[in-house]
Amino acid sequence: MTDIVINQSVAILCDGNNIERSIHEMSKSKKAMINFDQLIPKLLNGRGLNRLIYFREGKSISGKFAERLHQNYYGSVVPCHKSADIPLSIKATQLASKVDTIIIMSGDSDFVELVTHLKAEGVRVEIASVRQTTAKILMDESDHYHEITNDDWFVYKGLKKSYKKHES
């Protein structure tokens, strides 16, 4: 049997506030962060990444985070005026003709109509989220569900600087 090469183009659109709230709730820590280096390869499963866009409400987006997303995945962070629902939905609709699969990282039932629309356009739609905070209808409507577990996040401890006098 010959090896089959899966040549699928995938866009990952992340509702940052929804995912952050979910992992903060599950980890009982406001310092929990998604480990993209662990999660992205798991979501792609050998498929090609076309876009990675992280939508986030509010101004407090870490410049380092945006830089790492860009350096590692050519990803971008999109600050949103209010919720990510509308900007994410617009981007997903724009990308529908350019990719084979769209992975929506969110458990928000507001995306059910978007999932239905994208599937009608011939796009495979997958959901990636924390199961306990995800609307069942969203999982049911999607073509595939990826559970985000505690293996996919870490709790940021911060860097403690120690100042020791240099002894010669």
C-alpha positions as CSV (number, residue, x, y, z in Angstrom):
1,M,0.0,0.0,0.0
2,T,1.3,3.4,-0.9
3,D,1.4,6.3,1.6
4,I,-1.4,8.8,1.2
5,V,-0.4,12.4,1.5
6,I,-3.1,14.6,3.0
7,N,-2.9,17.9,1.3
8,Q,-5.5,19.9,3.2
9,S,-5.3,23.6,3.9
10,V,-6.5,24.5,7.4
11,A,-7.3,27.9,9.0
12,I,-7.4,28.1,12.8
13,L,-9.6,30.9,14.2
14,C,-9.4,31.3,17.9
15,D,-12.0,33.1,20.1
16,G,-9.3,34.1,22.6
17,N,-11.6,35.4,25.4
18,N,-13.7,32.2,25.3
19,I,-10.7,29.8,25.4
20,E,-8.9,31.9,28.0
21,R,-12.1,31.9,30.3
22,S,-12.4,28.1,29.8
23,I,-8.9,27.3,30.7
24,H,-8.8,29.8,33.6
25,E,-12.0,28.1,35.0
26,M,-10.6,24.6,34.5
27,S,-7.1,25.3,35.9
28,K,-8.4,27.6,38.7
29,S,-5.7,30.1,37.6
30,K,-5.9,33.4,35.7
31,K,-2.3,32.7,34.6
32,A,-3.2,29.6,32.5
33,M,-2.3,30.0,28.8
34,I,-2.7,27.8,25.8
35,N,0.4,26.0,24.8
36,F,0.2,26.5,21.0
37,D,3.4,24.5,20.4
38,Q,1.6,21.5,21.8
39,L,-1.9,22.2,20.5
40,I,-1.4,23.3,16.9
41,P,0.4,20.1,15.7
42,K,-2.3,18.1,17.4
43,L,-5.1,20.0,15.7
44,L,-3.4,20.0,12.3
45,N,-2.6,16.2,12.4
46,G,-0.3,16.5,9.4
47,R,-2.3,19.0,7.5
48,G,-1.0,22.3,6.3
49,L,-1.6,25.5,8.3
50,N,-3.0,28.3,6.1
51,R,-3.8,30.9,8.8
52,L,-3.8,31.2,12.5
53,I,-5.8,34.1,13.8
54,Y,-6.3,34.9,17.5
55,F,-9.3,37.2,18.1
56,R,-9.3,39.0,21.5
57,E,-11.4,41.6,23.1
58,G,-9.7,44.3,25.0
59,K,-6.4,46.1,24.8
60,S,-4.3,43.8,27.1
61,I,-2.8,41.6,24.4
62,S,0.8,40.7,25.1
63,G,3.2,41.9,22.4
64,K,5.4,38.9,23.1
65,F,2.5,36.6,22.5
66,A,1.6,38.2,19.2
67,E,5.3,38.1,18.2
68,R,5.6,34.4,19.0
69,L,2.4,33.6,17.1
70,H,3.8,35.4,14.1
71,Q,7.3,33.9,14.3
72,N,6.2,30.3,14.9
73,Y,3.0,30.1,12.7
74,Y,2.8,33.4,10.7
75,G,-0.2,33.9,13.0
76,S,-1.8,37.2,13.9
77,V,-3.7,38.7,16.8
78,V,-6.8,40.7,16.0
79,P,-8.0,43.0,18.8
80,C,-11.8,43.2,18.9
81,H,-14.0,46.1,19.9
82,K,-16.4,43.9,21.8
83,S,-16.7,40.1,21.5
84,A,-14.8,38.1,18.8
85,D,-18.1,36.6,17.4
86,I,-18.6,39.0,14.5
87,P,-14.9,39.6,13.4
88,L,-14.2,35.8,13.6
89,S,-17.4,35.0,11.6
90,I,-16.5,37.6,8.9
91,K,-13.0,36.2,8.6
92,A,-14.3,32.6,8.5
93,T,-16.7,33.5,5.7
94,Q,-13.9,35.3,3.8
95,L,-11.6,32.2,4.1
96,A,-14.3,29.7,3.2
97,S,-13.3,29.7,-0.5
98,K,-9.6,29.6,0.3
99,V,-9.2,26.6,2.7
100,D,-10.5,23.0,3.0
101,T,-11.0,23.1,6.8
102,I,-11.7,25.8,9.4
103,I,-11.0,25.0,13.0
104,I,-12.9,27.3,15.4
105,M,-11.3,27.4,18.8
106,S,-14.4,28.3,20.9
107,G,-17.1,26.5,22.8
108,D,-19.6,29.4,22.3
109,S,-23.0,28.4,20.9
110,D,-23.1,31.7,19.1
111,F,-21.0,30.0,16.4
112,V,-23.6,27.3,15.5
113,E,-25.1,29.3,12.6
114,L,-21.5,30.0,11.3
115,V,-20.7,26.3,11.4
116,T,-23.9,25.5,9.5
117,H,-23.1,28.2,6.9
118,L,-19.5,27.1,6.4
119,K,-20.5,23.5,6.0
120,A,-23.1,24.5,3.4
121,E,-20.2,26.3,1.5
122,G,-18.4,22.9,1.4
123,V,-15.9,23.7,4.2
124,R,-15.0,21.1,6.8
125,V,-15.6,22.7,10.2
126,E,-13.9,21.4,13.3
127,I,-14.3,22.8,16.9
128,A,-11.5,22.8,19.4
129,S,-12.5,23.7,23.0
130,V,-12.6,22.6,26.6
131,R,-15.5,20.1,26.7
132,Q,-16.9,21.2,30.0
133,T,-17.5,24.8,28.8
134,T,-18.6,23.9,25.2
135,A,-22.2,24.0,24.0
136,K,-23.3,20.5,23.0
137,I,-25.1,21.8,19.9
138,L,-21.8,23.3,18.7
139,M,-20.0,19.9,19.0
140,D,-22.9,18.2,17.3
141,E,-23.0,20.6,14.3
142,S,-19.2,20.4,13.7
143,D,-17.6,17.8,11.4
144,H,-15.1,16.9,14.1
145,Y,-14.5,17.9,17.7
146,H,-11.0,18.3,19.4
147,E,-11.0,18.4,23.1
148,I,-8.6,20.9,24.7
149,T,-7.3,19.3,27.9
150,N,-4.9,20.3,30.6
151,D,-2.1,18.9,28.5
152,D,-2.7,21.8,26.1
153,W,-2.2,24.6,28.5
154,F,0.4,25.7,31.1
155,V,0.3,28.0,34.1
156,Y,2.6,31.0,33.6
157,K,4.8,31.3,36.7
158,G,6.6,34.5,35.7
159,L,10.3,35.0,35.8
160,K,11.8,35.6,39.2
161,K,14.9,37.6,39.0
162,S,17.5,36.8,41.6
163,Y,20.2,39.4,42.2
164,K,23.2,37.7,43.8
165,K,26.4,39.6,44.3
166,H,29.1,38.3,42.0
167,E,31.7,36.7,44.2
168,S,35.2,36.7,42.8
